[in-house]
């Protein structure tokens, strides 16, 4: 973290805040995509199985 903060000319606290914000945004994006995708897989499991054959 210290090296990253120095590279980006930020304090450690500012760097940690940015890292947490980026992690939260990325996780939120994954959840927003993952949950509907899971619903499609569950709903269309038979169709997906036949397509895989």
Secondary structure, 3 states (H helix, E strand, C coil): CHHHHHHCCCCHHHHHHHHHHHHHHHHHHHHHHHHHHHHHHHHCHHHHHHHHC
